[in-house]
Amino acid sequence: MAPKLPIGETVGMALNTLRANRLRSLLTMLGIIIGNASVISLVGVGRGAQNLAEDQLSNLGANVLFVVPGNNDTRRQGVAFPRTLVLEDAEAIASQVPSVLRVAPQITSSEVIQSGSRSATSSISGVTPEFLAVRSFEVARGRFLSEQDEKGARSVAVIGPDLKDKLFPTGQAIGRSLRIRNQSFEVIGVMAPKGAVFGSNQDENAYIPLTTMVSRLTGRDPTYGVSLSFISVEARDEASTGPAKFQITNLLRQRHRILREDDFAVRSQKDALTIVSTITGGLTLMLGAIGGVSLLVGGIGIMNIMLVSVSERTEEIGLRKALGARSSDVLVQFLVESLVLASLGGLIGTAVGLGSVAAVAAITPLPASIGAGTVLLTVSLSGSIGLFFGVVPARRAARLDPIVALRSL
């Protein structure tokens, strides 16, 4: 039996073969390059979406609860929420729930706001002065709504910075007037930038006293009274969030005389984070699977090219075996060629993917990122794919009969 060739010599022959066919090698690697770049890019974008959603939710405050009208069925069906929350509910929560620090009832409506010849469609919120502390908002210029504004139902408004740029692109907005449904309001403050929450840009909103909202825009329902869009509740601390949620639920069930299904829901930041993490995690997994299909296609491409290579190099294989090479030497050579193609393609694809993730993070608001573990896993997976799909061509080359192979010379 012929002695086994040193592994270094076998590897060297494999590398020389790849260098001799540079264009074919590059085209063969292209599938793995695209696959790895796709996995890195898509997973990075998916994680960026998750990070963005979590950052936005963290702005709400760890001890903030939201009481919203309607039950799970109405939210799933997308129908209009019933008028199940009233101002008296908010007052009862503030006075009867011991674990609650502040309560901020809110009525929200989409309106066209005008200032001179300029106009913008914006979300108008009727709020109380507690809104600023409960929602952790800040005022950049001027002031926020006061108790006097609320009690006197004054026609004053505080606007977001983006809305200010639309209506008052030059000069100060403080002291100037705007019109909502032909009602005149004086601008008394401009909010500090807040960004988007739940997909809504908070910097385009306007805030007026809740009493003004009821008396001049929405009116009072003769049956239900002052119907609220939702109620923001600040628990005394993060540890009080659970008890506050339980106490609010029981209180509203008693007030609404509920026997079976609630006509409201109490949501915390933790609940929202759980939902968002589930959705974005599934999205990231799906995007990674799509990229994985590209890797699979790249592996199949390597196998096809290597099978063609075996057919083209029949004489070379036969001559090597006739000169004493063992079947295992031929097997290792072809496996090394497949592994090098896949690993090198994986490294190039990873570099391209990391560049794409960095570009997305730099150009867009999406904080795209990728973990080192994912990068290592992807590179390892590409090398494994090369070995897996290289086995069939390598075995076919190793099983060639040298006599039959030499007949083709």
N, C-alpha and C positions, 0 to 999 in steps of 0.2 A: 504494500500500500504506500502511495506517495506521501511524503511528509506534508503536513499542513502549512500553508503559506503564513508568514507573519501577518498579523492583523494590520500593522502599519503599511505593509506593501499593498494589501488588498484595498485599504482606504485610499492610498495614493493613486492606485489604478482607477478607482471610482471617480476621484476628483479630476484626474486627467481627462477622463471620458466626458465629464460635464463641461470642463473648460473647452474641450474640442468642439462642443456643440452649444456654444453660448446662447445663440438665438433661441434654439429649441428649449434649452433649460429655462431661459427667462420666460418664454411663453407658457411653459409648464407650471412655473411658479406663480403665474398671474392669477390663477384661480384661488390659490392659498392666500396671496396678497390681498385680493379683494375680500375674501372671506374673513381674514383676520381684521382688516380695516373696518369691515362692516360690523363685526362683533364689538370691537372697541368703541366705535363711534356710536352705535345704537344704544349700547349699555350706558355709555357716558351721558348721552342725551336723556335717557330714561332716568338715570340718577339725578341729573340736573333738574328735571321736572319734579322729582320727589323732594329735592332740597329746596326748590323754590316754594313749593306748596307748604312745606314744614316751616320755612322762614316766615311766610305770610301768616300762618296760623300762630306762630310764636308771638307775633305782634299783638295778638288779641289779649294776651295775659294768661298766666297759668291758672288763675283762680276766677276766671270769667265764665259765666253760664249764659246761655241764650234760651229764652223761652219763646217758642214760635207757635203760631196757630196751625191747626190741622193735624191729622194723624198720619200714620205711615201710608195708608191707602191713598190719601189725597196727594201725598208727595210722590208716590210711585206713578200715579195716573197723570200727574202734571196738571191737575185741575186747580182753579183758583182757591186759595185758602179761605175757609169760612171765617166769619168774624167772631172768633171765639175768645179773643183776648181783649179786655177792656181796661181802661185806665184804673178802675177800682181794683183790678187784679194786681197791678203793679204797686198800688198803695198798700194792699194787704200784704204783699210779699215784704215790702219795706218795713212794715210795722209788726208783723207777726212771725217772721222767720228769724230766729236769733243768730244764726250763722251767716247772715247776709250783712254786708257793710253798706253797700250803696245799690240803688236801683235806678235804671235809666230807661223809661218807656220811650218808644220811638214810633213815629208814623212816617212812612216813606212813600214818595210819589215821584214819578218821572214827569218833568215839566220842561217847557221851553223858557229859558231865561234871556231877557233882552237888556241891552244897555246901548242906547243910541242906535246906531245902524248894525251893531253886532248882536249875534244871538247864539245860543248853544243849548242843546238838550242835555239836561243834567238830572241827577237824582236829588230831590229836595227832601230833607229829613227834618221833621218837627221833633225837637228834643228838649230835654231839661238841662239845667246847668251841670247836673251830675254826669252827663254823658262824657265830658272831657276826662274826668278821673277814671270812670269805669272802663272806657275803651282805650285809655293810655294815649290819647291824642294830645297834641301840643299846638299852641298858637304862635305863629312866627311874627306877625305884626298885628297891632291893635289888641283887641280883647275878645273873649268868648261871651256867650250869652250869660246874663246875670239873673238873679232872682227877681229884680225889678222888671227886667225884660219879660220874664215869664208871667209874673203877676199882672202886668199891665198890657199883656198881649201886644207888645210893641212890634212895629214893622221894621225889624232889623235883621241882618243876615251876616253869617260868617261863611266865607267861601274857601274852597280848596285852591292850592297854588296853580294847578293846571286850568281850572275854571277862570282864575284871575287873569292868566295869560291870554285866554280866549276873549274875555270881555274887556279887559283893560290892559292891552299889550304894552302900553307906554304909560308911565306915570303911576301914581299911587292909586290904590283902589279904596282905601279907607276914606269914608265920608262921601263917596260917590253913590249914586242910586242905580238900582236895577229893577226890572219889572217882571213879575210872575203873574200870569193870568190878568194882566192889566192892573195889578196891584203893585204899588211902589214900595221898595224896601231900601233901607240905607245899609251900606256895607260898613260893619264895625270891626271886622277882623279878617285875617288871612291865615289859614291853617298851615302848619309845617308839613312838609312832604310825608306821606304815610305809605304810599304804594298801593298795590292791589291786594284785596282780601276776598277770597272766594270768587276770584275772577272779575271782581268789580274794582275799578280804579277809584280809590277813596279821594284822590286829589282833584277829582272833577265834581265832587259833591258840594252842596250848599246846605247850611243849617240855619233854621229859624226857630223861634220859641214854639214849643208844643201848643200852647194856647193860641198863638197866632195861626198855626197850621190848622187848628180846628175851626176857629172863628172866621178865617178869611179864605181858606182853600178847600179843605175836605168836608167840613161841616160835622155835625153830630148826628149819628144814626138814631132815629126816634125809638127804635126797638132795643138796640144794644148799647147806646151811649157812645162814648169815644172809643172806637175800635182801633187797636194798635197793630202795627205790622209785626213787631216783636218787642221783647223786653230784654235788655242787657242787665245782668245781675253780677255784682262783684262780691264774692265770698270774702270772709275776713282774712283767710289765708289759703294756701294751696291745700292744706289738710282739711279745711272746712268745705271743700268743693263737694265731696261725696255726701256729707250730711245735708248741705244746702240743697242739693239736687233732690234728695229724698223728701225733705220737708216741703219744698216748693211743689213737688208732684202731689203730695198728700193734701196740701192746702188748696190747690186748684181743683183737685177732684171733689173736695167738699164744696167749694164755691160753685162749681159747675154742675153739681149733683150728678156726677158720673157713676154709673153702676157697672158698665162693661168696658167700652173702648174709650180711651182718652181722646179729647178733641184738641190736644196740644202736645208739645214735645219739649223736653228740657235737654239741651245738648251742652256738653262741655268741650273745652279745647282738646282734652284727651280723646273724647269720642270722635271729634273731627280728625285728629291726627291718625287715629286707628283706621278710619275709613279711607283717608287720603293715602296712608301707607299701603293699605291693601290694594287700592286701585293702581297706584304708581308702581308698586312692587310687581303686580301682575303685568303691567305695561312693560316694565323693564325686562321681565322674564320672556315676554312675547317677542320683544325686539331682539333679545339675545338669541332666541330660537331661530328667528329669521336670519340673523347673521350666521348661526350654526349651519343652516341649510347651505349657505354660500361656501362654508368650509367643506361640507360634505361633497358638494359639486367639484370643488377644487381637488379633493382627494380622488374622486373618480377620474378627473382629468389626468392626474399623475399616473394612476393605474393604466389608463388607456395608452398614454405615451410610452410608458415602460413596456407594455406588451408589444407595441410597435417596435420599440428598441430591441427587444429580444428577437423578433423576427428578422430585423435588419442585421443583427450581430451574430447570427447563427454560426457563420464561419469562424468568427473570433472566439466564440465559446467552444466550438469543436476543437480549434487549434490549441486553446489553453488546456483543455482536458487531455488532448493527445500529448502535450508537453508535461503533464503530471499534475495539473491543478485538480483539486478534489471538488466534488459537487458542493460541499459546504463553502469552499472559497468563492465559487460563482454565486452562491446564494447570498453570502455576506456582501459581495461587491454590489449586487443589485439592490439589496436592502439599504446599503450605505448611500447609494445614489438617490433612492427615494427619500431617505431620511434627510439628506442634505437639502434636496429641493424643497421639502416641506418646511424644514426648520428655518432655512434662509428666507423662504417666502413668508413664513410666520413673523420673523423679525422685521422684515421690510413692511409687511402689512400692519404690524403693531406700531411702528414709527409713523406710518401714514394715519392710522386711527388716532394716535395720541395728538398728532398735529391737528386733526379735524376737531377733536374735543377741545383743544386749546383755542382754536379759531372760533368755535361756537360760544365758548365762555367769554372771549374777548369782544366779539361783535354783537352778540345778543344779550338780553337780560337773563338768559337761562344760565345758572351756575353749573354748567356741565362739568363732570369730574369722573375719574375712574380710579379704582383702588389698585394697589400694587398686586394684591392677590388675584384680581381678575386678569391683569396683564400676564402674570406668570402662568395662570391656568390656560389662557388662550394660546400662549406660545407653546406650552407643553402639549396642548390638545392638537395643535397643528403638526408637531413632531410625531405624535402618536398616530395621527391620520396618515402621515407619510409611511410609517412602519406598517400600519394595517393594510393600506391599499398597495403597498409594495410587495406584500407576501406572495400574491398570486403570480406576478411576473417573475419574481425571484425564484419561486419553486419551478416554474416552467423552464427558466433558463438552467437551473441546477439539474433538471431531469433529462436534458437533451443528451441523446446518445452521441458521443464524439464521432463515431464512424458515420452515422447518418448525417450529422452536421457537416463533416468534411466532404461528403459527396457533392455538396452544393458549391464547392470551390471550383 
